[in-house]
Structure formats: C-alpha cells, structure tokens
Amino acid sequence: MFFRVDHASPVSLADQIAVQVRAGIASGELSPGERLPTARDLAEGLRVNMHTVLRAYGRLRDEGTIEMRQGRGAWVRPEANAAMVRITELAAQLAAEGRKLGLSAQELTRLVELS
C-alpha cells in the first residue's frame, strides 16, 4: 500500500495516516492479518516524525483496527473489515460533532441508544 501525506492540510498528519489505513481496509487493499510498514520505515518514507506514525497506529490500535507488538510491528487485526471501519469512522464523526455542540459522552451515548 502506498501512503502519502499533505503537510499543508489542516488535518493532522497522524489522522491522515490513520484514514489511509482505514481506507485500505475498506477497499480491500489491506487484508486482515497483513503487516503494516514499521513506524520507522513509514516515517522515513513520508518524511514525518516517527512519533506521528506511532500516534496514528496507536489510534488504530485503540479502535481495534490493528494490533501492535513492540519489536514485532503492526498488522491488520483478523476482525478488521470494511463494515467495522465504516462504523468506527461514523462514530468518530458523531463524537466530533457532539464535542462541537458541547454534548457530553454520556449524552451522545444516550442518543445512540435511543436511535
């Protein structure tokens, strides 16, 4: 998979990387179990700080999209699929909109449960 970032974009570099991984999974370009580039290699290729890549990978790990093991790298979780990636993206959009409107996490949760 080919990664690229736009240094002039208002979207953070870490978010750009995470979006590309999600899009790769959704399109089938990245398969469950597939290994991702090491943080060091991807950072060098994109000319970004390695911690930027680790932040992107950390977000993807926290949402259950990838697994990471120190010294062993990162790979797409076997459970990761297009539907789960799409739901995760929608949830992130909902949370961002809720924050903009001043809603708490509990209020958002209640709204989702009522839907």
Jmol script that loads the backbone (N, CA, C; Angstrom):
load data "model"
ATOM      1  N   MET A   1       0.852  -1.177   0.000  1.00  0.00           N
ATOM      2  CA  MET A   1       0.000   0.000   0.000  1.00  0.00           C
ATOM      3  C   MET A   1       0.892   1.231   0.000  1.00  0.00           C
ATOM      4  N   PHE A   2       0.498   2.215  -0.781  1.00  0.00           N
ATOM      5  CA  PHE A   2       1.251   3.454  -0.895  1.00  0.00           C
ATOM      6  C   PHE A   2       0.625   4.496   0.025  1.00  0.00           C
ATOM      7  N   PHE A   3       1.424   5.077   0.904  1.00  0.00           N
ATOM      8  CA  PHE A   3       0.968   6.119   1.817  1.00  0.00           C
ATOM      9  C   PHE A   3       1.503   7.466   1.353  1.00  0.00           C
ATOM     10  N   ARG A   4       0.713   8.516   1.609  1.00  0.00           N
ATOM     11  CA  ARG A   4       1.217   9.865   1.382  1.00  0.00           C
ATOM     12  C   ARG A   4       0.482  10.803   2.335  1.00  0.00           C
ATOM     13  N   VAL A   5       1.122  11.926   2.631  1.00  0.00           N
ATOM     14  CA  VAL A   5       0.514  12.933   3.489  1.00  0.00           C
ATOM     15  C   VAL A   5       0.651  14.298   2.842  1.00  0.00           C
ATOM     16  N   ASP A   6      -0.246  15.179   3.208  1.00  0.00           N
ATOM     17  CA  ASP A   6      -0.222  16.555   2.735  1.00  0.00           C
ATOM     18  C   ASP A   6       0.155  17.429   3.922  1.00  0.00           C
ATOM     19  N   HIS A   7       1.388  17.914   3.911  1.00  0.00           N
ATOM     20  CA  HIS A   7       1.879  18.718   5.025  1.00  0.00           C
ATOM     21  C   HIS A   7       1.139  20.046   5.166  1.00  0.00           C
ATOM     22  N   ALA A   8       0.460  20.495   4.120  1.00  0.00           N
ATOM     23  CA  ALA A   8      -0.274  21.756   4.159  1.00  0.00           C
ATOM     24  C   ALA A   8      -1.727  21.574   4.606  1.00  0.00           C
ATOM     25  N   SER A   9      -2.161  20.347   4.750  1.00  0.00           N
ATOM     26  CA  SER A   9      -3.551  20.075   5.117  1.00  0.00           C
ATOM     27  C   SER A   9      -3.826  20.472   6.569  1.00  0.00           C
ATOM     28  N   PRO A  10      -5.040  20.935   6.853  1.00  0.00           N
ATOM     29  CA  PRO A  10      -5.397  21.219   8.245  1.00  0.00           C
ATOM     30  C   PRO A  10      -5.614  19.936   9.061  1.00  0.00           C
ATOM     31  N   VAL A  11      -5.749  18.803   8.384  1.00  0.00           N
ATOM     32  CA  VAL A  11      -5.896  17.506   9.061  1.00  0.00           C
ATOM     33  C   VAL A  11      -4.520  17.072   9.542  1.00  0.00           C
ATOM     34  N   SER A  12      -4.438  16.645  10.790  1.00  0.00           N
ATOM     35  CA  SER A  12      -3.141  16.257  11.344  1.00  0.00           C
ATOM     36  C   SER A  12      -2.530  15.120  10.528  1.00  0.00           C
ATOM     37  N   LEU A  13      -1.212  15.070  10.524  1.00  0.00           N
ATOM     38  CA  LEU A  13      -0.506  14.019   9.780  1.00  0.00           C
ATOM     39  C   LEU A  13      -0.889  12.638  10.301  1.00  0.00           C
ATOM     40  N   ALA A  14      -0.999  12.498  11.616  1.00  0.00           N
ATOM     41  CA  ALA A  14      -1.386  11.208  12.198  1.00  0.00           C
ATOM     42  C   ALA A  14      -2.776  10.798  11.727  1.00  0.00           C
ATOM     43  N   ASP A  15      -3.698  11.752  11.682  1.00  0.00           N
ATOM     44  CA  ASP A  15      -5.052  11.446  11.209  1.00  0.00           C
ATOM     45  C   ASP A  15      -5.042  11.054   9.732  1.00  0.00           C
ATOM     46  N   GLN A  16      -4.210  11.716   8.942  1.00  0.00           N
ATOM     47  CA  GLN A  16      -4.112  11.366   7.523  1.00  0.00           C
ATOM     48  C   GLN A  16      -3.630   9.930   7.347  1.00  0.00           C
ATOM     49  N   ILE A  17      -2.657   9.526   8.157  1.00  0.00           N
ATOM     50  CA  ILE A  17      -2.134   8.154   8.070  1.00  0.00           C
ATOM     51  C   ILE A  17      -3.208   7.160   8.493  1.00  0.00           C
ATOM     52  N   ALA A  18      -3.890   7.449   9.600  1.00  0.00           N
ATOM     53  CA  ALA A  18      -4.935   6.542  10.088  1.00  0.00           C
ATOM     54  C   ALA A  18      -6.057   6.397   9.062  1.00  0.00           C
ATOM     55  N   VAL A  19      -6.446   7.497   8.443  1.00  0.00           N
ATOM     56  CA  VAL A  19      -7.507   7.453   7.429  1.00  0.00           C
ATOM     57  C   VAL A  19      -7.093   6.561   6.271  1.00  0.00           C
ATOM     58  N   GLN A  20      -5.834   6.633   5.872  1.00  0.00           N
ATOM     59  CA  GLN A  20      -5.372   5.818   4.748  1.00  0.00           C
ATOM     60  C   GLN A  20      -5.376   4.333   5.090  1.00  0.00           C
ATOM     61  N   VAL A  21      -5.037   3.995   6.330  1.00  0.00           N
ATOM     62  CA  VAL A  21      -5.092   2.591   6.733  1.00  0.00           C
ATOM     63  C   VAL A  21      -6.539   2.114   6.719  1.00  0.00           C
ATOM     64  N   ARG A  22      -7.440   2.907   7.291  1.00  0.00           N
ATOM     65  CA  ARG A  22      -8.863   2.536   7.281  1.00  0.00           C
ATOM     66  C   ARG A  22      -9.381   2.375   5.855  1.00  0.00           C
ATOM     67  N   ALA A  23      -9.008   3.319   4.984  1.00  0.00           N
ATOM     68  CA  ALA A  23      -9.453   3.252   3.590  1.00  0.00           C
ATOM     69  C   ALA A  23      -8.889   2.015   2.892  1.00  0.00           C
ATOM     70  N   GLY A  24      -7.652   1.656   3.210  1.00  0.00           N
ATOM     71  CA  GLY A  24      -7.048   0.457   2.639  1.00  0.00           C
ATOM     72  C   GLY A  24      -7.794  -0.804   3.046  1.00  0.00           C
ATOM     73  N   ILE A  25      -8.234  -0.837   4.294  1.00  0.00           N
ATOM     74  CA  ILE A  25      -9.011  -1.986   4.771  1.00  0.00           C
ATOM     75  C   ILE A  25     -10.375  -2.002   4.090  1.00  0.00           C
ATOM     76  N   ALA A  26     -11.019  -0.830   4.034  1.00  0.00           N
ATOM     77  CA  ALA A  26     -12.353  -0.746   3.438  1.00  0.00           C
ATOM     78  C   ALA A  26     -12.346  -1.130   1.960  1.00  0.00           C
ATOM     79  N   SER A  27     -11.280  -0.786   1.254  1.00  0.00           N
ATOM     80  CA  SER A  27     -11.203  -1.082  -0.174  1.00  0.00           C
ATOM     81  C   SER A  27     -10.693  -2.489  -0.467  1.00  0.00           C
ATOM     82  N   GLY A  28     -10.166  -3.160   0.566  1.00  0.00           N
ATOM     83  CA  GLY A  28      -9.605  -4.488   0.361  1.00  0.00           C
ATOM     84  C   GLY A  28      -8.135  -4.459  -0.005  1.00  0.00           C
ATOM     85  N   GLU A  29      -7.565  -3.266  -0.099  1.00  0.00           N
ATOM     86  CA  GLU A  29      -6.143  -3.152  -0.412  1.00  0.00           C
ATOM     87  C   GLU A  29      -5.284  -3.683   0.743  1.00  0.00           C
ATOM     88  N   LEU A  30      -5.799  -3.540   1.968  1.00  0.00           N
ATOM     89  CA  LEU A  30      -5.154  -4.137   3.141  1.00  0.00           C
ATOM     90  C   LEU A  30      -6.051  -5.262   3.642  1.00  0.00           C
ATOM     91  N   SER A  31      -5.488  -6.418   3.824  1.00  0.00           N
ATOM     92  CA  SER A  31      -6.251  -7.593   4.243  1.00  0.00           C
ATOM     93  C   SER A  31      -6.048  -7.871   5.717  1.00  0.00           C
ATOM     94  N   PRO A  32      -7.039  -8.514   6.360  1.00  0.00           N
ATOM     95  CA  PRO A  32      -6.840  -8.935   7.740  1.00  0.00           C
ATOM     96  C   PRO A  32      -5.576  -9.782   7.859  1.00  0.00           C
ATOM     97  N   GLY A  33      -4.784  -9.486   8.870  1.00  0.00           N
ATOM     98  CA  GLY A  33      -3.541 -10.201   9.090  1.00  0.00           C
ATOM     99  C   GLY A  33      -2.346  -9.609   8.377  1.00  0.00           C
ATOM    100  N   GLU A  34      -2.588  -8.654   7.480  1.00  0.00           N
ATOM    101  CA  GLU A  34      -1.485  -8.063   6.723  1.00  0.00           C
ATOM    102  C   GLU A  34      -0.648  -7.139   7.604  1.00  0.00           C
ATOM    103  N   ARG A  35       0.644  -7.249   7.433  1.00  0.00           N
ATOM    104  CA  ARG A  35       1.579  -6.437   8.205  1.00  0.00           C
ATOM    105  C   ARG A  35       1.676  -5.034   7.615  1.00  0.00           C
ATOM    106  N   LEU A  36       1.705  -4.035   8.482  1.00  0.00           N
ATOM    107  CA  LEU A  36       1.875  -2.649   8.064  1.00  0.00           C
ATOM    108  C   LEU A  36       3.356  -2.289   8.079  1.00  0.00           C
ATOM    109  N   PRO A  37       3.735  -1.234   7.376  1.00  0.00           N
ATOM    110  CA  PRO A  37       5.134  -0.817   7.435  1.00  0.00           C
ATOM    111  C   PRO A  37       5.522  -0.465   8.872  1.00  0.00           C
ATOM    112  N   THR A  38       6.778  -0.673   9.209  1.00  0.00           N
ATOM    113  CA  THR A  38       7.223  -0.277  10.549  1.00  0.00           C
ATOM    114  C   THR A  38       7.068   1.230  10.677  1.00  0.00           C
ATOM    115  N   ALA A  39       6.900   1.690  11.903  1.00  0.00           N
ATOM    116  CA  ALA A  39       6.748   3.125  12.146  1.00  0.00           C
ATOM    117  C   ALA A  39       7.965   3.881  11.626  1.00  0.00           C
ATOM    118  N   ARG A  40       9.139   3.331  11.842  1.00  0.00           N
ATOM    119  CA  ARG A  40      10.369   3.992  11.387  1.00  0.00           C
ATOM    120  C   ARG A  40      10.396   4.090   9.861  1.00  0.00           C
ATOM    121  N   ASP A  41      10.095   2.995   9.171  1.00  0.00           N
ATOM    122  CA  ASP A  41      10.121   2.995   7.705  1.00  0.00           C
ATOM    123  C   ASP A  41       9.068   3.944   7.124  1.00  0.00           C
ATOM    124  N   LEU A  42       7.863   3.901   7.689  1.00  0.00           N
ATOM    125  CA  LEU A  42       6.812   4.765   7.169  1.00  0.00           C
ATOM    126  C   LEU A  42       7.145   6.234   7.432  1.00  0.00           C
ATOM    127  N   ALA A  43       7.673   6.523   8.612  1.00  0.00           N
ATOM    128  CA  ALA A  43       8.062   7.906   8.931  1.00  0.00           C
ATOM    129  C   ALA A  43       9.130   8.410   7.967  1.00  0.00           C
ATOM    130  N   GLU A  44      10.105   7.578   7.687  1.00  0.00           N
ATOM    131  CA  GLU A  44      11.156   7.978   6.745  1.00  0.00           C
ATOM    132  C   GLU A  44      10.584   8.199   5.349  1.00  0.00           C
ATOM    133  N   GLY A  45       9.713   7.299   4.917  1.00  0.00           N
ATOM    134  CA  GLY A  45       9.129   7.413   3.592  1.00  0.00           C
ATOM    135  C   GLY A  45       8.249   8.649   3.433  1.00  0.00           C
ATOM    136  N   LEU A  46       7.545   9.017   4.498  1.00  0.00           N
ATOM    137  CA  LEU A  46       6.655  10.174   4.447  1.00  0.00           C
ATOM    138  C   LEU A  46       7.337  11.470   4.886  1.00  0.00           C
ATOM    139  N   ARG A  47       8.546  11.332   5.376  1.00  0.00           N
ATOM    140  CA  ARG A  47       9.301  12.464   5.929  1.00  0.00           C
ATOM    141  C   ARG A  47       8.532  13.145   7.053  1.00  0.00           C
ATOM    142  N   VAL A  48       8.089  12.303   8.011  1.00  0.00           N
ATOM    143  CA  VAL A  48       7.440  12.794   9.222  1.00  0.00           C
ATOM    144  C   VAL A  48       8.154  12.174  10.423  1.00  0.00           C
ATOM    145  N   ASN A  49       7.852  12.692  11.584  1.00  0.00           N
ATOM    146  CA  ASN A  49       8.423  12.168  12.814  1.00  0.00           C
ATOM    147  C   ASN A  49       7.853  10.771  13.088  1.00  0.00           C
ATOM    148  N   MET A  50       8.692   9.872  13.576  1.00  0.00           N
ATOM    149  CA  MET A  50       8.238   8.516  13.876  1.00  0.00           C
ATOM    150  C   MET A  50       7.088   8.524  14.892  1.00  0.00           C
ATOM    151  N   HIS A  51       7.089   9.482  15.813  1.00  0.00           N
ATOM    152  CA  HIS A  51       6.021   9.551  16.817  1.00  0.00           C
ATOM    153  C   HIS A  51       4.677   9.900  16.178  1.00  0.00           C
ATOM    154  N   THR A  52       4.704  10.574  15.046  1.00  0.00           N
ATOM    155  CA  THR A  52       3.468  10.852  14.306  1.00  0.00           C
ATOM    156  C   THR A  52       2.856   9.545  13.816  1.00  0.00           C
ATOM    157  N   VAL A  53       3.681   8.681  13.265  1.00  0.00           N
ATOM    158  CA  VAL A  53       3.197   7.378  12.794  1.00  0.00           C
ATOM    159  C   VAL A  53       2.724   6.547  13.986  1.00  0.00           C
ATOM    160  N   LEU A  54       3.484   6.571  15.069  1.00  0.00           N
ATOM    161  CA  LEU A  54       3.082   5.809  16.261  1.00  0.00           C
ATOM    162  C   LEU A  54       1.758   6.324  16.825  1.00  0.00           C
ATOM    163  N   ARG A  55       1.512   7.633  16.739  1.00  0.00           N
ATOM    164  CA  ARG A  55       0.240   8.192  17.195  1.00  0.00           C
ATOM    165  C   ARG A  55      -0.899   7.662  16.315  1.00  0.00           C
ATOM    166  N   ALA A  56      -0.684   7.625  15.000  1.00  0.00           N
ATOM    167  CA  ALA A  56      -1.701   7.084  14.087  1.00  0.00           C
ATOM    168  C   ALA A  56      -1.947   5.610  14.382  1.00  0.00           C
ATOM    169  N   TYR A  57      -0.870   4.849  14.513  1.00  0.00           N
ATOM    170  CA  TYR A  57      -1.004   3.429  14.809  1.00  0.00           C
ATOM    171  C   TYR A  57      -1.679   3.217  16.162  1.00  0.00           C
ATOM    172  N   GLY A  58      -1.370   4.076  17.130  1.00  0.00           N
ATOM    173  CA  GLY A  58      -1.996   3.963  18.452  1.00  0.00           C
ATOM    174  C   GLY A  58      -3.501   4.167  18.379  1.00  0.00           C
ATOM    175  N   ARG A  59      -3.932   5.140  17.598  1.00  0.00           N
ATOM    176  CA  ARG A  59      -5.375   5.376  17.431  1.00  0.00           C
ATOM    177  C   ARG A  59      -6.045   4.170  16.790  1.00  0.00           C
ATOM    178  N   LEU A  60      -5.397   3.638  15.759  1.00  0.00           N
ATOM    179  CA  LEU A  60      -5.949   2.467  15.085  1.00  0.00           C
ATOM    180  C   LEU A  60      -5.996   1.262  16.014  1.00  0.00           C
ATOM    181  N   ARG A  61      -4.988   1.125  16.866  1.00  0.00           N
ATOM    182  CA  ARG A  61      -4.988   0.042  17.853  1.00  0.00           C
ATOM    183  C   ARG A  61      -6.129   0.231  18.839  1.00  0.00           C
ATOM    184  N   ASP A  62      -6.294   1.458  19.331  1.00  0.00           N
ATOM    185  CA  ASP A  62      -7.328   1.737  20.331  1.00  0.00           C
ATOM    186  C   ASP A  62      -8.732   1.481  19.801  1.00  0.00           C
ATOM    187  N   GLU A  63      -8.929   1.670  18.507  1.00  0.00           N
ATOM    188  CA  GLU A  63     -10.251   1.421  17.936  1.00  0.00           C
ATOM    189  C   GLU A  63     -10.428  -0.022  17.492  1.00  0.00           C
ATOM    190  N   GLY A  64      -9.375  -0.838  17.646  1.00  0.00           N
ATOM    191  CA  GLY A  64      -9.482  -2.259  17.330  1.00  0.00           C
ATOM    192  C   GLY A  64      -9.220  -2.611  15.882  1.00  0.00           C
ATOM    193  N   THR A  65      -8.630  -1.691  15.128  1.00  0.00           N
ATOM    194  CA  THR A  65      -8.376  -1.931  13.713  1.00  0.00           C
ATOM    195  C   THR A  65      -7.070  -2.685  13.479  1.00  0.00           C
ATOM    196  N   ILE A  66      -6.054  -2.357  14.261  1.00  0.00           N
ATOM    197  CA  ILE A  66      -4.756  -3.022  14.109  1.00  0.00           C
ATOM    198  C   ILE A  66      -4.277  -3.527  15.460  1.00  0.00           C
ATOM    199  N   GLU A  67      -3.287  -4.404  15.400  1.00  0.00           N
ATOM    200  CA  GLU A  67      -2.589  -4.869  16.601  1.00  0.00           C
ATOM    201  C   GLU A  67      -1.151  -4.395  16.498  1.00  0.00           C
ATOM    202  N   MET A  68      -0.568  -4.101  17.647  1.00  0.00           N
ATOM    203  CA  MET A  68       0.826  -3.678  17.684  1.00  0.00           C
ATOM    204  C   MET A  68       1.540  -4.457  18.774  1.00  0.00           C
ATOM    205  N   ARG A  69       2.739  -4.877  18.479  1.00  0.00           N
ATOM    206  CA  ARG A  69       3.592  -5.528  19.461  1.00  0.00           C
ATOM    207  C   ARG A  69       4.978  -4.944  19.332  1.00  0.00           C
ATOM    208  N   GLN A  70       5.508  -4.462  20.435  1.00  0.00           N
ATOM    209  CA  GLN A  70       6.843  -3.865  20.404  1.00  0.00           C
ATOM    210  C   GLN A  70       7.851  -4.862  19.859  1.00  0.00           C
ATOM    211  N   GLY A  71       8.603  -4.420  18.886  1.00  0.00           N
ATOM    212  CA  GLY A  71       9.610  -5.265  18.273  1.00  0.00           C
ATOM    213  C   GLY A  71       9.080  -6.207  17.209  1.00  0.00           C
ATOM    214  N   ARG A  72       7.753  -6.329  17.102  1.00  0.00           N
ATOM    215  CA  ARG A  72       7.165  -7.233  16.113  1.00  0.00           C
ATOM    216  C   ARG A  72       6.368  -6.496  15.051  1.00  0.00           C
ATOM    217  N   GLY A  73       6.104  -5.220  15.258  1.00  0.00           N
ATOM    218  CA  GLY A  73       5.417  -4.431  14.257  1.00  0.00           C
ATOM    219  C   GLY A  73       3.925  -4.310  14.475  1.00  0.00           C
ATOM    220  N   ALA A  74       3.254  -3.900  13.419  1.00  0.00           N
ATOM    221  CA  ALA A  74       1.807  -3.683  13.441  1.00  0.00           C
ATOM    222  C   ALA A  74       1.187  -4.407  12.259  1.00  0.00           C
ATOM    223  N   TRP A  75      -0.006  -4.912  12.467  1.00  0.00           N
ATOM    224  CA  TRP A  75      -0.710  -5.608  11.394  1.00  0.00           C
ATOM    225  C   TRP A  75      -2.203  -5.436  11.568  1.00  0.00           C
ATOM    226  N   VAL A  76      -2.932  -5.628  10.483  1.00  0.00           N
ATOM    227  CA  VAL A  76      -4.379  -5.502  10.477  1.00  0.00           C
ATOM    228  C   VAL A  76      -4.971  -6.659  11.272  1.00  0.00           C
ATOM    229  N   ARG A  77      -5.847  -6.328  12.196  1.00  0.00           N
ATOM    230  CA  ARG A  77      -6.477  -7.378  13.017  1.00  0.00           C
ATOM    231  C   ARG A  77      -7.333  -8.294  12.150  1.00  0.00           C
ATOM    232  N   PRO A  78      -7.394  -9.564  12.516  1.00  0.00           N
ATOM    233  CA  PRO A  78      -8.218 -10.506  11.733  1.00  0.00           C
ATOM    234  C   PRO A  78      -9.685 -10.094  11.664  1.00  0.00           C
ATOM    235  N   GLU A  79     -10.174  -9.400  12.707  1.00  0.00           N
ATOM    236  CA  GLU A  79     -11.588  -8.994  12.751  1.00  0.00           C
ATOM    237  C   GLU A  79     -11.863  -7.733  11.948  1.00  0.00           C
ATOM    238  N   ALA A  80     -10.813  -7.037  11.516  1.00  0.00           N
ATOM    239  CA  ALA A  80     -10.999  -5.765  10.811  1.00  0.00           C
ATOM    240  C   ALA A  80     -11.603  -6.023   9.432  1.00  0.00           C
ATOM    241  N   ASN A  81     -12.654  -5.301   9.143  1.00  0.00           N
ATOM    242  CA  ASN A  81     -13.286  -5.411   7.833  1.00  0.00           C
ATOM    243  C   ASN A  81     -13.897  -4.069   7.469  1.00  0.00           C
ATOM    244  N   ALA A  82     -14.376  -3.965   6.265  1.00  0.00           N
ATOM    245  CA  ALA A  82     -14.886  -2.697   5.762  1.00  0.00           C
ATOM    246  C   ALA A  82     -16.039  -2.164   6.613  1.00  0.00           C
ATOM    247  N   ALA A  83     -16.937  -3.039   7.031  1.00  0.00           N
ATOM    248  CA  ALA A  83     -18.089  -2.592   7.815  1.00  0.00           C
ATOM    249  C   ALA A  83     -17.644  -2.011   9.161  1.00  0.00           C
ATOM    250  N   MET A  84     -16.716  -2.673   9.827  1.00  0.00           N
ATOM    251  CA  MET A  84     -16.257  -2.183  11.122  1.00  0.00           C
ATOM    252  C   MET A  84     -15.513  -0.863  10.976  1.00  0.00           C
ATOM    253  N   VAL A  85     -14.739  -0.739   9.922  1.00  0.00           N
ATOM    254  CA  VAL A  85     -14.022   0.506   9.672  1.00  0.00           C
ATOM    255  C   VAL A  85     -15.018   1.640   9.441  1.00  0.00           C
ATOM    256  N   ARG A  86     -16.048   1.383   8.662  1.00  0.00           N
ATOM    257  CA  ARG A  86     -17.044   2.425   8.379  1.00  0.00           C
ATOM    258  C   ARG A  86     -17.780   2.857   9.640  1.00  0.00           C
ATOM    259  N   ILE A  87     -18.174   1.908  10.466  1.00  0.00           N
ATOM    260  CA  ILE A  87     -18.864   2.238  11.719  1.00  0.00           C
ATOM    261  C   ILE A  87     -17.948   3.055  12.626  1.00  0.00           C
ATOM    262  N   THR A  88     -16.676   2.697  12.684  1.00  0.00           N
ATOM    263  CA  THR A  88     -15.712   3.433  13.506  1.00  0.00           C
ATOM    264  C   THR A  88     -15.578   4.866  13.013  1.00  0.00           C
ATOM    265  N   GLU A  89     -15.513   5.049  11.696  1.00  0.00           N
ATOM    266  CA  GLU A  89     -15.429   6.402  11.135  1.00  0.00           C
ATOM    267  C   GLU A  89     -16.672   7.220  11.475  1.00  0.00           C
ATOM    268  N   LEU A  90     -17.829   6.602  11.346  1.00  0.00           N
ATOM    269  CA  LEU A  90     -19.072   7.304  11.662  1.00  0.00           C
ATOM    270  C   LEU A  90     -19.138   7.674  13.142  1.00  0.00           C
ATOM    271  N   ALA A  91     -18.690   6.771  14.001  1.00  0.00           N
ATOM    272  CA  ALA A  91     -18.679   7.058  15.437  1.00  0.00           C
ATOM    273  C   ALA A  91     -17.745   8.221  15.753  1.00  0.00           C
ATOM    274  N   ALA A  92     -16.597   8.260  15.092  1.00  0.00           N
ATOM    275  CA  ALA A  92     -15.653   9.360  15.306  1.00  0.00           C
ATOM    276  C   ALA A  92     -16.257  10.680  14.840  1.00  0.00           C
ATOM    277  N   GLN A  93     -16.966  10.660  13.718  1.00  0.00           N
ATOM    278  CA  GLN A  93     -17.617  11.876  13.229  1.00  0.00           C
ATOM    279  C   GLN A  93     -18.698  12.340  14.194  1.00  0.00           C
ATOM    280  N   LEU A  94     -19.480  11.400  14.701  1.00  0.00           N
ATOM    281  CA  LEU A  94     -20.522  11.730  15.661  1.00  0.00           C
ATOM    282  C   LEU A  94     -19.920  12.340  16.925  1.00  0.00           C
ATOM    283  N   ALA A  95     -18.846  11.736  17.424  1.00  0.00           N
ATOM    284  CA  ALA A  95     -18.200  12.252  18.630  1.00  0.00           C
ATOM    285  C   ALA A  95     -17.658  13.658  18.396  1.00  0.00           C
ATOM    286  N   ALA A  96     -17.053  13.896  17.234  1.00  0.00           N
ATOM    287  CA  ALA A  96     -16.512  15.223  16.926  1.00  0.00           C
ATOM    288  C   ALA A  96     -17.629  16.261  16.852  1.00  0.00           C
ATOM    289  N   GLU A  97     -18.726  15.929  16.187  1.00  0.00           N
ATOM    290  CA  GLU A  97     -19.857  16.856  16.100  1.00  0.00           C
ATOM    291  C   GLU A  97     -20.462  17.115  17.478  1.00  0.00           C
ATOM    292  N   GLY A  98     -20.564  16.065  18.282  1.00  0.00           N
ATOM    293  CA  GLY A  98     -21.095  16.218  19.634  1.00  0.00           C
ATOM    294  C   GLY A  98     -20.245  17.165  20.473  1.00  0.00           C
ATOM    295  N   ARG A  99     -18.905  17.002  20.344  1.00  0.00           N
ATOM    296  CA  ARG A  99     -17.999  17.899  21.086  1.00  0.00           C
ATOM    297  C   ARG A  99     -18.187  19.344  20.638  1.00  0.00           C
ATOM    298  N   LYS A 100     -18.328  19.551  19.328  1.00  0.00           N
ATOM    299  CA  LYS A 100     -18.538  20.906  18.809  1.00  0.00           C
ATOM    300  C   LYS A 100     -19.800  21.533  19.387  1.00  0.00           C
ATOM    301  N   LEU A 101     -20.808  20.703  19.601  1.00  0.00           N
ATOM    302  CA  LEU A 101     -22.083  21.188  20.131  1.00  0.00           C
ATOM    303  C   LEU A 101     -22.120  21.217  21.654  1.00  0.00           C
ATOM    304  N   GLY A 102     -21.045  20.783  22.284  1.00  0.00           N
ATOM    305  CA  GLY A 102     -20.967  20.815  23.742  1.00  0.00           C
ATOM    306  C   GLY A 102     -21.645  19.652  24.441  1.00  0.00           C
ATOM    307  N   LEU A 103     -21.900  18.564  23.715  1.00  0.00           N
ATOM    308  CA  LEU A 103     -22.531  17.398  24.329  1.00  0.00           C
ATOM    309  C   LEU A 103     -21.492  16.545  25.043  1.00  0.00           C
ATOM    310  N   SER A 104     -21.896  15.942  26.130  1.00  0.00           N
ATOM    311  CA  SER A 104     -21.003  15.038  26.856  1.00  0.00           C
ATOM    312  C   SER A 104     -21.040  13.655  26.219  1.00  0.00           C
ATOM    313  N   ALA A 105     -20.076  12.831  26.595  1.00  0.00           N
ATOM    314  CA  ALA A 105     -20.044  11.451  26.098  1.00  0.00           C
ATOM    315  C   ALA A 105     -21.302  10.705  26.535  1.00  0.00           C
ATOM    316  N   GLN A 106     -21.763  10.969  27.728  1.00  0.00           N
ATOM    317  CA  GLN A 106     -22.976  10.310  28.225  1.00  0.00           C
ATOM    318  C   GLN A 106     -24.196  10.718  27.408  1.00  0.00           C
ATOM    319  N   GLU A 107     -24.275  11.999  27.043  1.00  0.00           N
ATOM    320  CA  GLU A 107     -25.409  12.459  26.239  1.00  0.00           C
ATOM    321  C   GLU A 107     -25.390  11.808  24.849  1.00  0.00           C
ATOM    322  N   LEU A 108     -24.183  11.707  24.267  1.00  0.00           N
ATOM    323  CA  LEU A 108     -24.070  11.056  22.963  1.00  0.00           C
ATOM    324  C   LEU A 108     -24.455   9.584  23.042  1.00  0.00           C
ATOM    325  N   THR A 109     -23.989   8.929  24.094  1.00  0.00           N
ATOM    326  CA  THR A 109     -24.318   7.513  24.279  1.00  0.00           C
ATOM    327  C   THR A 109     -25.813   7.315  24.384  1.00  0.00           C
ATOM    328  N   ARG A 110     -26.465   8.178  25.151  1.00  0.00           N
ATOM    329  CA  ARG A 110     -27.916   8.094  25.310  1.00  0.00           C
ATOM    330  C   ARG A 110     -28.623   8.284  23.971  1.00  0.00           C
ATOM    331  N   LEU A 111     -28.149   9.245  23.177  1.00  0.00           N
ATOM    332  CA  LEU A 111     -28.751   9.479  21.862  1.00  0.00           C
ATOM    333  C   LEU A 111     -28.590   8.268  20.943  1.00  0.00           C
ATOM    334  N   VAL A 112     -27.442   7.639  20.984  1.00  0.00           N
ATOM    335  CA  VAL A 112     -27.216   6.442  20.161  1.00  0.00           C
ATOM    336  C   VAL A 112     -28.108   5.307  20.614  1.00  0.00           C
ATOM    337  N   GLU A 113     -28.228   5.151  21.917  1.00  0.00           N
ATOM    338  CA  GLU A 113     -29.082   4.071  22.448  1.00  0.00           C
ATOM    339  C   GLU A 113     -30.544   4.284  22.077  1.00  0.00           C
ATOM    340  N   LEU A 114     -30.959   5.531  21.966  1.00  0.00           N
ATOM    341  CA  LEU A 114     -32.349   5.823  21.605  1.00  0.00           C
ATOM    342  C   LEU A 114     -32.627   5.645  20.116  1.00  0.00           C
ATOM    343  N   SER A 115     -31.563   5.631  19.325  1.00  0.00           N
ATOM    344  CA  SER A 115     -31.739   5.559  17.861  1.00  0.00           C
ATOM    345  C   SER A 115     -32.148   4.182  17.399  1.00  0.00           C
TER     346      SER A 115
END
end "model"
wireframe off; spacefill off
backbone 0.3
color backbone group
